[in-house]
Amino acid sequence: MAVQQIEHADDHMQECIDNCLEAAQVCEWCADACADEEGMARCIRLCRDVADVASLHARWLARNSGYHEQLGELCADLYEECAEECAQHDDDHCQACAEILPNCAESCREMAST
């Protein structure tokens, strides 16, 4: 059964799940690419944290966890911090994070408030 077919997964929830999965992917890419660069420890740590929490949030949303709202707030805060860090770097992977993560943060905040 596809996630879109789960009763509790309305369009807004599906969008948040998709955004979280995209956040996890772009941050895994960024963290891996930054591993070969000097002075990127903070970027790597934040991206790895985002990748972990984003995939967890997507799973919690899919199973309609009673705690997804709290995790959504944490995701939004972390996405914003990571986007700010990545925006400081010119690399394509960092710029991709800086572009994608604010939308993900907004989606998670909206889910947390419902």
C-alpha positions as CSV (number, residue, x, y, z in Angstrom):
1,M,0.0,0.0,0.0
2,A,1.4,3.4,-0.9
3,V,1.5,6.1,1.7
4,Q,-1.0,8.2,-0.2
5,Q,-3.5,5.4,0.4
6,I,-3.1,5.4,4.2
7,E,-6.3,7.0,5.7
8,H,-4.5,9.5,7.9
9,A,-2.0,10.7,5.2
10,D,-3.8,13.7,3.7
11,D,-2.1,15.9,1.1
12,H,-0.4,18.1,3.7
13,M,1.0,15.1,5.6
14,Q,2.2,13.5,2.3
15,E,3.9,16.8,1.4
16,C,5.7,16.8,4.8
17,I,6.8,13.2,4.4
18,D,8.1,13.9,0.9
19,N,9.9,17.1,2.1
20,C,11.5,15.2,5.0
21,L,12.7,12.5,2.7
22,E,14.1,15.1,0.4
23,A,15.8,16.8,3.3
24,A,17.4,13.5,4.4
25,Q,18.7,12.9,0.9
26,V,20.2,16.3,0.2
27,C,21.8,16.4,3.6
28,E,23.4,12.9,3.2
29,W,24.8,14.2,-0.1
30,C,26.1,17.4,1.5
31,A,27.6,15.7,4.5
32,D,29.4,13.2,2.3
33,A,30.7,15.8,-0.1
34,C,31.9,18.1,2.8
35,A,33.8,15.2,4.3
36,D,36.7,15.9,1.9
37,E,36.8,19.6,2.6
38,E,38.7,21.4,5.3
39,G,36.7,23.3,8.0
40,M,33.3,21.8,7.3
41,A,32.8,19.9,10.6
42,R,29.8,22.0,11.7
43,C,28.1,21.6,8.3
44,I,28.7,17.9,8.3
45,R,27.3,17.5,11.8
46,L,24.2,19.5,11.1
47,C,23.6,17.7,7.8
48,R,23.9,14.3,9.5
49,D,21.5,15.4,12.3
50,V,19.0,16.5,9.7
51,A,19.3,13.3,7.7
52,D,18.6,11.2,10.8
53,V,15.8,13.3,12.2
54,A,14.1,13.9,8.9
55,S,14.0,10.2,8.1
56,L,12.6,9.5,11.6
57,H,10.0,12.2,11.2
58,A,8.8,10.7,7.8
59,R,8.5,7.3,9.5
60,W,6.6,8.7,12.4
61,L,4.2,10.6,10.1
62,A,3.6,7.5,8.1
63,R,2.6,5.5,11.1
64,N,0.7,8.4,12.7
65,S,2.8,8.5,15.8
66,G,1.3,10.5,18.6
67,Y,4.6,12.3,19.0
68,H,5.1,13.5,15.4
69,E,4.1,17.1,16.4
70,Q,7.0,17.4,18.9
71,L,9.5,15.9,16.4
72,G,8.2,18.2,13.7
73,E,9.1,21.3,15.8
74,L,12.6,19.9,16.3
75,C,12.9,19.1,12.6
76,A,11.9,22.7,11.7
77,D,14.5,24.2,14.1
78,L,17.2,21.9,12.9
79,Y,16.4,22.4,9.2
80,E,16.6,26.2,9.7
81,E,19.9,26.0,11.5
82,C,21.4,23.7,8.9
83,A,20.1,25.9,6.0
84,E,21.8,28.9,7.6
85,E,25.1,27.1,7.9
86,C,25.0,25.7,4.4
87,A,24.1,29.1,2.9
88,Q,27.5,30.3,4.1
89,H,29.3,27.9,1.7
90,D,29.5,28.2,-2.1
91,D,29.5,24.4,-2.9
92,D,26.6,23.1,-4.9
93,H,25.6,20.6,-2.3
94,C,25.6,23.2,0.4
95,Q,23.5,25.6,-1.7
96,A,21.1,22.8,-2.4
97,C,20.6,22.3,1.3
98,A,20.2,26.0,1.9
99,E,17.5,26.1,-0.9
100,I,15.5,23.0,0.1
101,L,15.6,23.0,3.9
102,P,13.5,26.2,4.5
103,N,10.5,24.7,2.7
104,C,10.9,21.5,4.7
105,A,11.0,23.5,7.9
106,E,7.8,25.3,7.0
107,S,6.1,22.0,6.1
108,C,7.1,20.5,9.5
109,R,6.0,23.5,11.4
110,E,2.6,23.4,9.7
111,M,2.3,19.6,10.6
112,A,3.3,20.3,14.2
113,S,0.6,22.9,14.6
114,T,-2.3,20.7,13.3
